[in-house]
């Protein structure tokens, strides 16, 4: 019973950890699409702005300094996009680690279930063994009585 208690406690702990891992996976799955949308939207906006400015530059040469400034800003935003891409990559790696941990939890749970089955089988075996021993003792006692009854000496 003590061992079963330990197994139950371990199972409860694993259940709690599984709940935490599932929540983290859910949370990460909510963040990743937003990061992708932000990452994809910023470069498109910058590209559109750059094209418009180049058209205006052809029309008005004095605006050349503004275009140069906006190009620098585009480069900064591209580096920011690269940083965000790195963050997404980190999140994907974290997600993979969480998935691997989740698989380990499932494997541990399977092991626990196997151990429970083994314990039940051992108990059944021990009960059957004890019953067979008692039956053998009873049979020997009856044989002794039969021998005693059949032999009047």
MARROLO-95462 format. One record per atom (N, C-alpha, C, O, CB): residue number from 1; atom name; x, y, z. Coordinates in steps of 0.2 Angstrom, whole numbers, plus 5000, padded with zeros to 4 digits. Glycine has a CB too. Layout:
N
<NUM,'CA',<X,Y,Z>>
...
# end
This chain:
153
<1,'N',<5004,4994,5000>>
<1,'CA',<5000,5000,5000>>
<1,'C',<5004,5006,5000>>
<1,'O',<5003,5011,4997>>
<1,'CB',<4995,5000,5006>>
<2,'N',<5010,5006,5004>>
<2,'CA',<5015,5012,5004>>
<2,'C',<5017,5013,4997>>
<2,'O',<5018,5019,4995>>
<2,'CB',<5020,5010,5009>>
<3,'N',<5019,5008,4994>>
<3,'CA',<5022,5008,4987>>
<3,'C',<5016,5011,4982>>
<3,'O',<5018,5015,4978>>
<3,'CB',<5024,5002,4984>>
<4,'N',<5010,5009,4983>>
<4,'CA',<5005,5011,4979>>
<4,'C',<5004,5019,4980>>
<4,'O',<5002,5023,4976>>
<4,'CB',<4998,5008,4980>>
<5,'N',<5004,5021,4987>>
<5,'CA',<5004,5028,4989>>
<5,'C',<5009,5032,4985>>
<5,'O',<5008,5037,4983>>
<5,'CB',<5004,5028,4996>>
<6,'N',<5015,5029,4985>>
<6,'CA',<5021,5033,4982>>
<6,'C',<5019,5034,4974>>
<6,'O',<5020,5039,4971>>
<6,'CB',<5027,5029,4983>>
<7,'N',<5017,5028,4971>>
<7,'CA',<5015,5028,4964>>
<7,'C',<5009,5033,4963>>
<7,'O',<5010,5037,4958>>
<7,'CB',<5013,5021,4962>>
<8,'N',<5004,5034,4967>>
<8,'CA',<4999,5038,4966>>
<8,'C',<5002,5045,4967>>
<8,'O',<5000,5050,4963>>
<8,'CB',<4993,5037,4972>>
<9,'N',<5006,5047,4972>>
<9,'CA',<5009,5053,4973>>
<9,'C',<5013,5055,4967>>
<9,'O',<5012,5061,4965>>
<9,'CB',<5013,5054,4979>>
<10,'N',<5017,5051,4964>>
<10,'CA',<5021,5052,4958>>
<10,'C',<5016,5054,4953>>
<10,'O',<5018,5058,4949>>
<10,'CB',<5025,5046,4957>>
<11,'N',<5011,5050,4952>>
<11,'CA',<5006,5051,4947>>
<11,'C',<5003,5058,4947>>
<11,'O',<5002,5062,4942>>
<11,'CB',<5000,5046,4947>>
<12,'N',<5001,5060,4953>>
<12,'CA',<4998,5067,4954>>
<12,'C',<5003,5072,4952>>
<12,'O',<5001,5077,4949>>
<12,'CB',<4996,5068,4962>>
<13,'N',<5009,5071,4954>>
<13,'CA',<5015,5076,4953>>
<13,'C',<5015,5077,4945>>
<13,'O',<5016,5082,4942>>
<13,'CB',<5021,5074,4956>>
<14,'N',<5015,5071,4942>>
<14,'CA',<5016,5071,4935>>
<14,'C',<5010,5074,4931>>
<14,'O',<5011,5077,4926>>
<14,'CB',<5017,5063,4932>>
<15,'N',<5004,5073,4934>>
<15,'CA',<4998,5076,4931>>
<15,'C',<4999,5084,4932>>
<15,'O',<4997,5087,4927>>
<15,'CB',<4992,5074,4935>>
<16,'N',<5001,5086,4937>>
<16,'CA',<5002,5093,4938>>
<16,'C',<5007,5096,4933>>
<16,'O',<5006,5101,4930>>
<16,'CB',<5004,5095,4945>>
<17,'N',<5013,5092,4933>>
<17,'CA',<5018,5095,4928>>
<17,'C',<5015,5095,4921>>
<17,'O',<5017,5099,4917>>
<17,'CB',<5024,5090,4929>>
<18,'N',<5011,5090,4919>>
<18,'CA',<5008,5089,4913>>
<18,'C',<5004,5095,4911>>
<18,'O',<5004,5098,4906>>
<18,'CB',<5004,5083,4912>>
<19,'N',<5000,5097,4916>>
<19,'CA',<4995,5103,4916>>
<19,'C',<4999,5109,4915>>
<19,'O',<4997,5113,4910>>
<19,'CB',<4991,5104,4922>>
<20,'N',<5005,5110,4918>>
<20,'CA',<5009,5116,4917>>
<20,'C',<5012,5116,4910>>
<20,'O',<5012,5121,4907>>
<20,'CB',<5015,5116,4923>>
<21,'N',<5014,5110,4908>>
<21,'CA',<5017,5110,4901>>
<21,'C',<5012,5111,4896>>
<21,'O',<5014,5115,4891>>
<21,'CB',<5021,5103,4900>>
<22,'N',<5006,5109,4897>>
<22,'CA',<5001,5110,4892>>
<22,'C',<4999,5117,4892>>
<22,'O',<4998,5120,4886>>
<22,'CB',<4994,5106,4894>>
<23,'N',<4999,5121,4898>>
<23,'CA',<4998,5128,4898>>
<23,'C',<5003,5132,4894>>
<23,'O',<5002,5136,4890>>
<23,'CB',<4997,5130,4905>>
<24,'N',<5009,5130,4895>>
<24,'CA',<5015,5133,4892>>
<24,'C',<5015,5132,4884>>
<24,'O',<5016,5137,4880>>
<24,'CB',<5022,5130,4894>>
<25,'N',<5013,5126,4882>>
<25,'CA',<5012,5125,4875>>
<25,'C',<5007,5129,4872>>
<25,'O',<5007,5132,4867>>
<25,'CB',<5011,5117,4874>>
<26,'N',<5001,5130,4876>>
<26,'CA',<4995,5134,4874>>
<26,'C',<4998,5141,4873>>
<26,'O',<4996,5144,4868>>
<26,'CB',<4989,5133,4878>>
<27,'N',<5001,5143,4878>>
<27,'CA',<5003,5150,4878>>
<27,'C',<5008,5152,4873>>
<27,'O',<5007,5157,4869>>
<27,'CB',<5007,5152,4885>>
<28,'N',<5013,5147,4871>>
<28,'CA',<5017,5148,4866>>
<28,'C',<5014,5148,4859>>
<28,'O',<5015,5152,4854>>
<28,'CB',<5023,5143,4866>>
<29,'N',<5009,5144,4859>>
<29,'CA',<5005,5143,4852>>
<29,'C',<5001,5150,4851>>
<29,'O',<4999,5151,4845>>
<29,'CB',<5000,5137,4852>>
<30,'N',<4999,5153,4856>>
<30,'CA',<4996,5160,4855>>
<30,'C',<5001,5165,4853>>
<30,'O',<4999,5170,4850>>
<30,'CB',<4992,5162,4862>>
<31,'N',<5007,5165,4856>>
<31,'CA',<5012,5170,4854>>
<31,'C',<5015,5170,4847>>
<31,'O',<5016,5175,4844>>
<31,'CB',<5017,5170,4860>>
<32,'N',<5016,5164,4845>>
<32,'CA',<5020,5163,4839>>
<32,'C',<5016,5166,4833>>
<32,'O',<5019,5169,4829>>
<32,'CB',<5021,5155,4838>>
<33,'N',<5010,5165,4832>>
<33,'CA',<5006,5168,4826>>
<33,'C',<5007,5176,4827>>
<33,'O',<5007,5179,4821>>
<33,'CB',<4999,5166,4826>>
<34,'N',<5006,5179,4833>>
<34,'CA',<5007,5186,4833>>
<34,'C',<5014,5188,4831>>
<34,'O',<5014,5193,4827>>
<34,'CB',<5005,5188,4840>>
<35,'N',<5019,5185,4833>>
<35,'CA',<5026,5187,4831>>
<35,'C',<5027,5186,4824>>
<35,'O',<5030,5190,4821>>
<35,'CB',<5031,5182,4835>>
<36,'N',<5024,5181,4821>>
<36,'CA',<5024,5180,4814>>
<36,'C',<5021,5186,4810>>
<36,'O',<5024,5188,4805>>
<36,'CB',<5021,5173,4811>>
<37,'N',<5015,5187,4812>>
<37,'CA',<5011,5193,4809>>
<37,'C',<5015,5199,4810>>
<37,'O',<5016,5203,4805>>
<37,'CB',<5004,5194,4812>>
<38,'N',<5018,5201,4816>>
<38,'CA',<5022,5207,4816>>
<38,'C',<5028,5207,4812>>
<38,'O',<5030,5212,4809>>
<38,'CB',<5024,5208,4824>>
<39,'N',<5031,5201,4812>>
<39,'CA',<5037,5201,4808>>
<39,'C',<5036,5202,4800>>
<39,'O',<5040,5205,4797>>
<39,'CB',<5041,5194,4809>>
<40,'N',<5030,5199,4798>>
<40,'CA',<5029,5199,4791>>
<40,'C',<5026,5206,4789>>
<40,'O',<5027,5209,4784>>
<40,'CB',<5023,5194,4789>>
<41,'N',<5022,5209,4794>>
<41,'CA',<5019,5216,4792>>
<41,'C',<5024,5221,4792>>
<41,'O',<5024,5226,4788>>
<41,'CB',<5014,5218,4798>>
<42,'N',<5029,5222,4796>>
<42,'CA',<5034,5227,4797>>
<42,'C',<5038,5227,4790>>
<42,'O',<5039,5233,4787>>
<42,'CB',<5039,5226,4802>>
<43,'N',<5041,5222,4788>>
<43,'CA',<5045,5223,4782>>
<43,'C',<5041,5225,4776>>
<43,'O',<5043,5229,4772>>
<43,'CB',<5048,5216,4780>>
<44,'N',<5034,5223,4775>>
<44,'CA',<5030,5225,4770>>
<44,'C',<5029,5232,4770>>
<44,'O',<5029,5236,4765>>
<44,'CB',<5023,5221,4770>>
<45,'N',<5027,5235,4776>>
<45,'CA',<5026,5242,4777>>
<45,'C',<5032,5246,4775>>
<45,'O',<5032,5251,4772>>
<45,'CB',<5024,5243,4784>>
<46,'N',<5038,5243,4777>>
<46,'CA',<5044,5247,4775>>
<46,'C',<5045,5247,4768>>
<46,'O',<5047,5252,4765>>
<46,'CB',<5050,5244,4779>>
<47,'N',<5044,5241,4765>>
<47,'CA',<5045,5241,4757>>
<47,'C',<5041,5246,4754>>
<47,'O',<5043,5249,4749>>
<47,'CB',<5044,5234,4755>>
<48,'N',<5034,5246,4756>>
<48,'CA',<5029,5251,4753>>
<48,'C',<5031,5258,4754>>
<48,'O',<5031,5262,4749>>
<48,'CB',<5022,5249,4756>>
<49,'N',<5034,5259,4760>>
<49,'CA',<5036,5266,4761>>
<49,'C',<5042,5268,4757>>
<49,'O',<5042,5274,4754>>
<49,'CB',<5037,5267,4768>>
<50,'N',<5046,5264,4756>>
<50,'CA',<5052,5265,4752>>
<50,'C',<5051,5266,4745>>
<50,'O',<5053,5271,4742>>
<50,'CB',<5057,5259,4752>>
<51,'N',<5046,5262,4742>>
<51,'CA',<5044,5263,4735>>
<51,'C',<5041,5270,4734>>
<51,'O',<5042,5274,4729>>
<51,'CB',<5039,5258,4733>>
<52,'N',<5036,5272,4739>>
<52,'CA',<5033,5279,4738>>
<52,'C',<5038,5284,4738>>
<52,'O',<5037,5289,4735>>
<52,'CB',<5028,5279,4744>>
<53,'N',<5043,5284,4743>>
<53,'CA',<5048,5289,4744>>
<53,'C',<5052,5290,4737>>
<53,'O',<5054,5295,4735>>
<53,'CB',<5052,5288,4750>>
<54,'N',<5054,5284,4734>>
<54,'CA',<5058,5284,4728>>
<54,'C',<5054,5288,4723>>
<54,'O',<5057,5292,4719>>
<54,'CB',<5060,5277,4726>>
<55,'N',<5047,5287,4722>>
<55,'CA',<5043,5290,4717>>
<55,'C',<5043,5298,4719>>
<55,'O',<5044,5302,4714>>
<55,'CB',<5036,5287,4717>>
<56,'N',<5042,5299,4725>>
<56,'CA',<5042,5306,4726>>
<56,'C',<5049,5310,4725>>
<56,'O',<5050,5315,4723>>
<56,'CB',<5040,5307,4734>>
<57,'N',<5054,5306,4726>>
<57,'CA',<5061,5308,4725>>
<57,'C',<5062,5310,4718>>
<57,'O',<5065,5315,4716>>
<57,'CB',<5066,5303,4727>>
<58,'N',<5060,5306,4714>>
<58,'CA',<5060,5308,4706>>
<58,'C',<5057,5314,4705>>
<58,'O',<5059,5318,4701>>
<58,'CB',<5057,5302,4702>>
<59,'N',<5051,5315,4708>>
<59,'CA',<5047,5321,4707>>
<59,'C',<5050,5327,4711>>
<59,'O',<5050,5333,4708>>
<59,'CB',<5040,5321,4710>>
<60,'N',<5054,5326,4716>>
<60,'CA',<5056,5332,4720>>
<60,'C',<5063,5330,4723>>
<60,'O',<5064,5326,4728>>
<60,'CB',<5052,5334,4726>>
<61,'N',<5068,5332,4719>>
<61,'CA',<5075,5331,4721>>
<61,'C',<5077,5333,4728>>
<61,'O',<5081,5330,4731>>
<61,'CB',<5080,5334,4716>>
<62,'N',<5074,5339,4731>>
<62,'CA',<5077,5341,4737>>
<62,'C',<5075,5336,4743>>
<62,'O',<5077,5337,4748>>
<62,'CB',<5073,5348,4739>>
<63,'N',<5070,5331,4741>>
<63,'CA',<5068,5327,4747>>
<63,'C',<5073,5321,4748>>
<63,'O',<5072,5316,4751>>
<63,'CB',<5061,5324,4745>>
<64,'N',<5079,5321,4744>>
<64,'CA',<5084,5315,4744>>
<64,'C',<5086,5314,4751>>
<64,'O',<5087,5308,4753>>
<64,'CB',<5090,5317,4740>>
<65,'N',<5087,5319,4755>>
<65,'CA',<5089,5318,4762>>
<65,'C',<5084,5314,4766>>
<65,'O',<5086,5309,4770>>
<65,'CB',<5091,5325,4766>>
<66,'N',<5078,5315,4765>>
<66,'CA',<5072,5311,4769>>
<66,'C',<5073,5304,4767>>
<66,'O',<5072,5300,4771>>
<66,'CB',<5065,5314,4767>>
<67,'N',<5074,5303,4760>>
<67,'CA',<5074,5296,4758>>
<67,'C',<5080,5292,4761>>
<67,'O',<5079,5286,4763>>
<67,'CB',<5075,5295,4750>>
<68,'N',<5086,5295,4762>>
<68,'CA',<5092,5292,4765>>
<68,'C',<5090,5291,4772>>
<68,'O',<5092,5285,4774>>
<68,'CB',<5098,5297,4764>>
<69,'N',<5087,5295,4775>>
<69,'CA',<5085,5294,4782>>
<69,'C',<5080,5288,4783>>
<69,'O',<5081,5284,4787>>
<69,'CB',<5082,5300,4785>>
<70,'N',<5075,5288,4779>>
<70,'CA',<5071,5282,4779>>
<70,'C',<5074,5275,4777>>
<70,'O',<5072,5270,4780>>
<70,'CB',<5065,5283,4774>>
<71,'N',<5079,5275,4773>>
<71,'CA',<5082,5269,4771>>
<71,'C',<5086,5267,4777>>
<71,'O',<5086,5261,4779>>
<71,'CB',<5087,5270,4765>>
<72,'N',<5089,5271,4781>>
<72,'CA',<5093,5269,4787>>
<72,'C',<5088,5266,4792>>
<72,'O',<5089,5261,4796>>
<72,'CB',<5096,5276,4791>>
<73,'N',<5082,5269,4793>>
<73,'CA',<5076,5267,4797>>
<73,'C',<5074,5260,4795>>
<73,'O',<5073,5255,4799>>
<73,'CB',<5070,5272,4797>>
<74,'N',<5074,5259,4788>>
<74,'CA',<5072,5252,4786>>
<74,'C',<5077,5247,4788>>
<74,'O',<5076,5241,4789>>
<74,'CB',<5071,5252,4778>>
<75,'N',<5084,5249,4787>>
<75,'CA',<5089,5244,4790>>
<75,'C',<5088,5243,4797>>
<75,'O',<5089,5237,4799>>
<75,'CB',<5096,5247,4788>>
<76,'N',<5087,5248,4801>>
<76,'CA',<5086,5246,4808>>
<76,'C',<5080,5242,4809>>
<76,'O',<5081,5237,4813>>
<76,'CB',<5085,5253,4812>>
<77,'N',<5075,5243,4806>>
<77,'CA',<5069,5238,4806>>
<77,'C',<5070,5231,4804>>
<77,'O',<5068,5226,4807>>
<77,'CB',<5063,5241,4803>>
<78,'N',<5074,5231,4799>>
<78,'CA',<5076,5224,4796>>
<78,'C',<5081,5221,4802>>
<78,'O',<5080,5215,4803>>
<78,'CB',<5080,5225,4790>>
<79,'N',<5085,5224,4805>>
<79,'CA',<5089,5221,4811>>
<79,'C',<5084,5219,4816>>
<79,'O',<5085,5214,4819>>
<79,'CB',<5094,5226,4813>>
<80,'N',<5079,5223,4817>>
<80,'CA',<5074,5222,4822>>
<80,'C',<5070,5215,4820>>
<80,'O',<5069,5211,4824>>
<80,'CB',<5069,5228,4823>>
<81,'N',<5068,5215,4814>>
<81,'CA',<5065,5209,4811>>
<81,'C',<5069,5203,4812>>
<81,'O',<5067,5198,4814>>
<81,'CB',<5063,5210,4804>>
<82,'N',<5076,5204,4811>>
<82,'CA',<5080,5198,4812>>
<82,'C',<5080,5196,4819>>
<82,'O',<5080,5190,4821>>
<82,'CB',<5088,5200,4810>>
<83,'N',<5080,5201,4824>>
<83,'CA',<5080,5199,4831>>
<83,'C',<5074,5196,4833>>
<83,'O',<5074,5191,4837>>
<83,'CB',<5081,5206,4835>>
<84,'N',<5068,5198,4830>>
<84,'CA',<5062,5195,4831>>
<84,'C',<5062,5187,4828>>
<84,'O',<5059,5183,4831>>
<84,'CB',<5056,5199,4828>>
<85,'N',<5065,5187,4822>>
<85,'CA',<5066,5180,4819>>
<85,'C',<5070,5175,4824>>
<85,'O',<5068,5170,4825>>
<85,'CB',<5069,5180,4812>>
<86,'N',<5075,5178,4827>>
<86,'CA',<5079,5174,4832>>
<86,'C',<5074,5172,4838>>
<86,'O',<5075,5167,4840>>
<86,'CB',<5085,5178,4834>>
<87,'N',<5070,5177,4840>>
<87,'CA',<5066,5176,4846>>
<87,'C',<5061,5170,4844>>
<87,'O',<5060,5166,4848>>
<87,'CB',<5062,5182,4848>>
<88,'N',<5058,5170,4838>>
<88,'CA',<5054,5165,4836>>
<88,'C',<5057,5159,4835>>
<88,'O',<5054,5153,4837>>
<88,'CB',<5051,5167,4828>>
<89,'N',<5063,5159,4833>>
<89,'CA',<5067,5152,4833>>
<89,'C',<5068,5150,4840>>
<89,'O',<5068,5144,4841>>
<89,'CB',<5074,5154,4829>>
<90,'N',<5070,5154,4844>>
<90,'CA',<5070,5152,4851>>
<90,'C',<5064,5149,4854>>
<90,'O',<5064,5144,4857>>
<90,'CB',<5073,5158,4856>>
<91,'N',<5058,5152,4852>>
<91,'CA',<5052,5150,4855>>
<91,'C',<5050,5143,4851>>
<91,'O',<5048,5138,4855>>
<91,'CB',<5046,5154,4853>>
<92,'N',<5052,5142,4845>>
<92,'CA',<5051,5135,4842>>
<92,'C',<5055,5130,4845>>
<92,'O',<5053,5124,4846>>
<92,'CB',<5053,5136,4834>>
<93,'N',<5061,5132,4847>>
<93,'CA',<5066,5127,4850>>
<93,'C',<5063,5125,4857>>
<93,'O',<5063,5119,4859>>
<93,'CB',<5073,5130,4851>>
<94,'N',<5061,5130,4861>>
<94,'CA',<5057,5129,4867>>
<94,'C',<5051,5125,4867>>
<94,'O',<5050,5120,4871>>
<94,'CB',<5055,5136,4871>>
<95,'N',<5048,5126,4861>>
<95,'CA',<5042,5122,4860>>
<95,'C',<5044,5115,4859>>
<95,'O',<5040,5110,4861>>
<95,'CB',<5038,5125,4854>>
<96,'N',<5049,5114,4855>>
<96,'CA',<5051,5107,4854>>
<96,'C',<5054,5103,4860>>
<96,'O',<5052,5098,4861>>
<96,'CB',<5057,5107,4849>>
<97,'N',<5057,5107,4864>>
<97,'CA',<5059,5104,4871>>
<97,'C',<5053,5102,4875>>
<97,'O',<5053,5097,4878>>
<97,'CB',<5064,5109,4875>>
<98,'N',<5048,5107,4875>>
<98,'CA',<5042,5105,4879>>
<98,'C',<5039,5099,4876>>
<98,'O',<5036,5095,4880>>
<98,'CB',<5037,5111,4879>>
<99,'N',<5039,5098,4870>>
<99,'CA',<5036,5093,4866>>
<99,'C',<5039,5086,4869>>
<99,'O',<5036,5081,4870>>
<99,'CB',<5035,5093,4859>>
<100,'N',<5046,5087,4869>>
<100,'CA',<5050,5081,4871>>
<100,'C',<5049,5079,4878>>
<100,'O',<5048,5073,4880>>
<100,'CB',<5058,5082,4869>>
<101,'N',<5048,5084,4882>>
<101,'CA',<5047,5083,4889>>
<101,'C',<5040,5080,4890>>
<101,'O',<5039,5075,4894>>
<101,'CB',<5047,5090,4893>>
<102,'N',<5035,5082,4886>>
<102,'CA',<5029,5079,4886>>
<102,'C',<5029,5072,4884>>
<102,'O',<5025,5068,4887>>
<102,'CB',<5024,5083,4882>>
<103,'N',<5033,5070,4879>>
<103,'CA',<5034,5063,4877>>
<103,'C',<5037,5059,4883>>
<103,'O',<5035,5053,4884>>
<103,'CB',<5038,5063,4871>>
<104,'N',<5041,5062,4886>>
<104,'CA',<5045,5059,4892>>
<104,'C',<5039,5057,4897>>
<104,'O',<5039,5052,4901>>
<104,'CB',<5050,5063,4895>>
<105,'N',<5035,5062,4899>>
<105,'CA',<5030,5061,4904>>
<105,'C',<5025,5056,4902>>
<105,'O',<5023,5052,4906>>
<105,'CB',<5026,5068,4905>>
<106,'N',<5024,5055,4895>>
<106,'CA',<5019,5050,4893>>
<106,'C',<5023,5043,4894>>
<106,'O',<5020,5038,4896>>
<106,'CB',<5017,5051,4885>>
<107,'N',<5029,5043,4892>>
<107,'CA',<5033,5037,4893>>
<107,'C',<5033,5035,4901>>
<107,'O',<5033,5029,4902>>
<107,'CB',<5040,5038,4890>>
<108,'N',<5034,5039,4905>>
<108,'CA',<5034,5038,4912>>
<108,'C',<5028,5035,4914>>
<108,'O',<5027,5031,4918>>
<108,'CB',<5036,5044,4916>>
<109,'N',<5022,5038,4912>>
<109,'CA',<5016,5036,4914>>
<109,'C',<5015,5029,4911>>
<109,'O',<5012,5025,4915>>
<109,'CB',<5010,5041,4910>>
<110,'N',<5017,5027,4905>>
<110,'CA',<5016,5021,4903>>
<110,'C',<5020,5016,4907>>
<110,'O',<5018,5010,4908>>
<110,'CB',<5019,5020,4895>>
<111,'N',<5026,5018,4909>>
<111,'CA',<5030,5014,4914>>
<111,'C',<5026,5012,4920>>
<111,'O',<5026,5007,4923>>
<111,'CB',<5037,5017,4915>>
<112,'N',<5023,5018,4923>>
<112,'CA',<5020,5017,4929>>
<112,'C',<5014,5012,4928>>
<112,'O',<5013,5008,4932>>
<112,'CB',<5017,5024,4932>>
<113,'N',<5010,5013,4923>>
<113,'CA',<5005,5008,4921>>
<113,'C',<5007,5001,4921>>
<113,'O',<5004,4996,4923>>
<113,'CB',<5001,5010,4915>>
<114,'N',<5013,5000,4918>>
<114,'CA',<5016,4993,4917>>
<114,'C',<5018,4991,4924>>
<114,'O',<5016,4985,4925>>
<114,'CB',<5022,4993,4912>>
<115,'N',<5020,4995,4928>>
<115,'CA',<5022,4993,4935>>
<115,'C',<5016,4991,4939>>
<115,'O',<5016,4986,4943>>
<115,'CB',<5026,4998,4938>>
<116,'N',<5011,4995,4938>>
<116,'CA',<5005,4993,4941>>
<116,'C',<5002,4986,4939>>
<116,'O',<5000,4982,4943>>
<116,'CB',<4999,4998,4940>>
<117,'N',<5002,4985,4933>>
<117,'CA',<5000,4978,4930>>
<117,'C',<5004,4973,4933>>
<117,'O',<5002,4967,4935>>
<117,'CB',<5000,4978,4923>>
<118,'N',<5011,4974,4933>>
<118,'CA',<5015,4969,4936>>
<118,'C',<5014,4967,4943>>
<118,'O',<5014,4962,4946>>
<118,'CB',<5023,4971,4935>>
<119,'N',<5012,4973,4947>>
<119,'CA',<5011,4972,4954>>
<119,'C',<5004,4968,4955>>
<119,'O',<5004,4963,4959>>
<119,'CB',<5010,4979,4958>>
<120,'N',<4999,4969,4951>>
<120,'CA',<4993,4965,4951>>
<120,'C',<4994,4958,4949>>
<120,'O',<4992,4954,4953>>
<120,'CB',<4988,4969,4946>>
<121,'N',<4998,4957,4944>>
<121,'CA',<5000,4950,4942>>
<121,'C',<5003,4946,4948>>
<121,'O',<5002,4940,4949>>
<121,'CB',<5004,4950,4936>>
<122,'N',<5008,4950,4951>>
<122,'CA',<5012,4946,4956>>
<122,'C',<5007,4945,4962>>
<122,'O',<5008,4939,4965>>
<122,'CB',<5018,4951,4959>>
<123,'N',<5003,4949,4964>>
<123,'CA',<4998,4948,4969>>
<123,'C',<4994,4942,4967>>
<123,'O',<4992,4937,4971>>
<123,'CB',<4994,4954,4971>>
<124,'N',<4991,4942,4961>>
<124,'CA',<4987,4936,4959>>
<124,'C',<4991,4930,4959>>
<124,'O',<4988,4925,4961>>
<124,'CB',<4984,4937,4952>>
<125,'N',<4997,4930,4957>>
<125,'CA',<5002,4924,4957>>
<125,'C',<5003,4922,4964>>
<125,'O',<5002,4916,4966>>
<125,'CB',<5008,4926,4954>>
<126,'N',<5004,4926,4969>>
<126,'CA',<5005,4924,4976>>
<126,'C',<4999,4921,4979>>
<126,'O',<4999,4917,4983>>
<126,'CB',<5007,4931,4980>>
<127,'N',<4993,4924,4977>>
<127,'CA',<4987,4922,4980>>
<127,'C',<4985,4915,4977>>
<127,'O',<4983,4910,4981>>
<127,'CB',<4981,4926,4978>>
<128,'N',<4987,4914,4971>>
<128,'CA',<4986,4907,4968>>
<128,'C',<4991,4902,4971>>
<128,'O',<4989,4896,4972>>
<128,'CB',<4987,4907,4960>>
<129,'N',<4997,4904,4972>>
<129,'CA',<5002,4900,4975>>
<129,'C',<5000,4898,4982>>
<129,'O',<5000,4892,4984>>
<129,'CB',<5009,4903,4975>>
<130,'N',<4997,4903,4986>>
<130,'CA',<4995,4901,4993>>
<130,'C',<4989,4896,4993>>
<130,'O',<4989,4892,4997>>
<130,'CB',<4993,4908,4996>>
<131,'N',<4985,4898,4988>>
<131,'CA',<4979,4893,4987>>
<131,'C',<4981,4886,4986>>
<131,'O',<4978,4881,4988>>
<131,'CB',<4974,4896,4982>>
<132,'N',<4986,4886,4981>>
<132,'CA',<4988,4879,4979>>
<132,'C',<4991,4875,4985>>
<132,'O',<4990,4869,4986>>
<132,'CB',<4993,4879,4973>>
<133,'N',<4995,4879,4989>>
<133,'CA',<4998,4876,4995>>
<133,'C',<4993,4874,5000>>
<133,'O',<4994,4868,5003>>
<133,'CB',<5003,4881,4998>>
<134,'N',<4988,4878,5001>>
<134,'CA',<4983,4876,5006>>
<134,'C',<4979,4870,5003>>
<134,'O',<4977,4865,5007>>
<134,'CB',<4978,4882,5007>>
<135,'N',<4978,4870,4997>>
<135,'CA',<4974,4864,4994>>
<135,'C',<4979,4857,4994>>
<135,'O',<4976,4852,4996>>
<135,'CB',<4973,4865,4986>>
<136,'N',<4985,4858,4993>>
<136,'CA',<4990,4852,4994>>
<136,'C',<4990,4850,5001>>
<136,'O',<4990,4844,5002>>
<136,'CB',<4997,4854,4992>>
<137,'N',<4990,4855,5006>>
<137,'CA',<4990,4853,5013>>
<137,'C',<4983,4849,5015>>
<137,'O',<4983,4844,5018>>
<137,'CB',<4991,4859,5018>>
<138,'N',<4978,4852,5012>>
<138,'CA',<4971,4848,5013>>
<138,'C',<4971,4841,5010>>
<138,'O',<4968,4837,5013>>
<138,'CB',<4966,4853,5011>>
<139,'N',<4974,4841,5004>>
<139,'CA',<4974,4834,5001>>
<139,'C',<4978,4829,5005>>
<139,'O',<4976,4824,5005>>
<139,'CB',<4976,4835,4993>>
<140,'N',<4984,4832,5007>>
<140,'CA',<4988,4827,5011>>
<140,'C',<4985,4825,5017>>
<140,'O',<4985,4819,5019>>
<140,'CB',<4995,4830,5012>>
<141,'N',<4981,4830,5020>>
<141,'CA',<4978,4828,5027>>
<141,'C',<4972,4823,5025>>
<141,'O',<4971,4818,5029>>
<141,'CB',<4975,4834,5030>>
<142,'N',<4969,4824,5020>>
<142,'CA',<4963,4819,5018>>
<142,'C',<4966,4812,5016>>
<142,'O',<4963,4807,5018>>
<142,'CB',<4959,4822,5012>>
<143,'N',<4972,4812,5013>>
<143,'CA',<4975,4806,5011>>
<143,'C',<4977,4802,5017>>
<143,'O',<4977,4796,5018>>
<143,'CB',<4981,4807,5006>>
<144,'N',<4980,4806,5022>>
<144,'CA',<4982,4803,5028>>
<144,'C',<4976,4800,5032>>
<144,'O',<4976,4795,5035>>
<144,'CB',<4985,4809,5033>>
<145,'N',<4970,4804,5032>>
<145,'CA',<4964,4801,5035>>
<145,'C',<4962,4795,5032>>
<145,'O',<4960,4790,5035>>
<145,'CB',<4959,4807,5035>>
<146,'N',<4962,4795,5025>>
<146,'CA',<4960,4789,5021>>
<146,'C',<4964,4783,5023>>
<146,'O',<4962,4778,5024>>
<146,'CB',<4960,4791,5014>>
<147,'N',<4971,4785,5023>>
<147,'CA',<4975,4779,5025>>
<147,'C',<4974,4777,5032>>
<147,'O',<4974,4771,5033>>
<147,'CB',<4983,4782,5024>>
<148,'N',<4973,4781,5036>>
<148,'CA',<4971,4779,5043>>
<148,'C',<4965,4776,5044>>
<148,'O',<4964,4771,5047>>
<148,'CB',<4971,4786,5048>>
<149,'N',<4959,4778,5040>>
<149,'CA',<4953,4774,5040>>
<149,'C',<4953,4768,5037>>
<149,'O',<4950,4763,5040>>
<149,'CB',<4948,4779,5037>>
<150,'N',<4957,4767,5032>>
<150,'CA',<4958,4761,5028>>
<150,'C',<4962,4756,5032>>
<150,'O',<4962,4750,5030>>
<150,'CB',<4960,4762,5021>>
<151,'N',<4966,4758,5036>>
<151,'CA',<4971,4753,5039>>
<151,'C',<4969,4753,5047>>
<151,'O',<4971,4758,5050>>
<151,'CB',<4979,4756,5039>>
<152,'N',<4965,4748,5049>>
<152,'CA',<4963,4748,5056>>
<152,'C',<4968,4746,5061>>
<152,'O',<4966,4747,5067>>
<152,'CB',<4957,4742,5056>>
<153,'N',<4974,4745,5059>>
<153,'CA',<4979,4744,5065>>
<153,'C',<4980,4750,5068>>
<153,'O',<4985,4750,5073>>
<153,'CB',<4985,4741,5061>>
# end
